[in-house]
Amino acid sequence: MIIGRNIPFGIVGNIIAGFVGSWLGSLILGNWGPVVAGYAIIPALIGAIVLVFILSLVLKSTRKASE
């Protein structure tokens, strides 16, 4: 919703990518900022945005290459 990109499987794919990205963001950037449900908000948000952006670019380029 923040970056306006979609990945396959619609909202379910976006949710899964968001959770994985938030986990990776917290793992890489650490636990700073407010914590909600075990995730530090700022690193989790950064990780989710970056992962969804990268996945959307990669999957978009593979779809165009296969056409």
C-alpha positions as CSV (number, residue, x, y, z in Angstrom):
1,M,0.0,0.0,0.0
2,I,2.9,2.4,0.8
3,I,4.8,1.9,-2.4
4,G,1.9,1.0,-4.7
5,R,3.4,-2.3,-6.0
6,N,1.8,-5.7,-6.3
7,I,3.3,-9.1,-6.4
8,P,1.6,-12.4,-7.5
9,F,-1.2,-14.0,-5.4
10,G,-2.6,-10.5,-4.7
11,I,-3.2,-9.4,-1.1
12,V,-2.0,-12.7,0.4
13,G,1.3,-12.5,-1.5
14,N,1.7,-8.9,-0.3
15,I,1.0,-9.8,3.3
16,I,3.5,-12.7,3.2
17,A,6.1,-10.6,1.6
18,G,5.5,-7.9,4.3
19,F,5.9,-10.3,7.1
20,V,9.1,-11.8,5.7
21,G,10.4,-8.3,4.9
22,S,9.6,-7.1,8.4
23,W,11.4,-10.1,9.9
24,L,14.4,-9.5,7.7
25,G,14.4,-5.8,8.5
26,S,14.4,-6.4,12.2
27,L,17.1,-9.1,11.8
28,I,19.4,-6.8,9.8
29,L,18.7,-3.4,11.3
30,G,18.2,-4.5,14.9
31,N,15.4,-3.7,17.4
32,W,15.3,0.1,17.7
33,G,12.2,2.2,17.9
34,P,8.8,1.3,19.3
35,V,8.1,-2.5,19.5
36,V,4.6,-3.9,18.6
37,A,3.9,-7.7,18.5
38,G,7.6,-8.5,18.8
39,Y,8.6,-6.3,15.8
40,A,10.5,-3.0,16.1
41,I,8.3,-0.8,13.9
42,I,10.9,1.3,12.0
43,P,13.3,-1.5,10.9
44,A,10.3,-3.8,10.1
45,L,8.7,-1.2,7.9
46,I,11.9,-0.5,6.1
47,G,12.5,-4.2,5.5
48,A,9.0,-4.8,4.3
49,I,9.1,-1.9,1.9
50,V,12.5,-2.9,0.4
51,L,11.5,-6.6,0.0
52,V,8.1,-5.9,-1.6
53,F,9.8,-3.4,-4.0
54,I,12.6,-5.8,-5.0
55,L,10.1,-8.7,-5.4
56,S,7.8,-6.6,-7.6
57,L,10.7,-5.5,-9.8
58,V,12.1,-9.0,-10.2
59,L,8.7,-10.6,-10.8
60,K,7.7,-7.8,-13.3
61,S,10.9,-8.4,-15.3
62,T,10.4,-12.1,-15.4
63,R,6.8,-11.7,-16.6
64,K,7.9,-9.4,-19.4
65,A,10.7,-11.7,-20.4
66,S,8.4,-14.7,-20.6
67,E,5.9,-12.9,-22.9
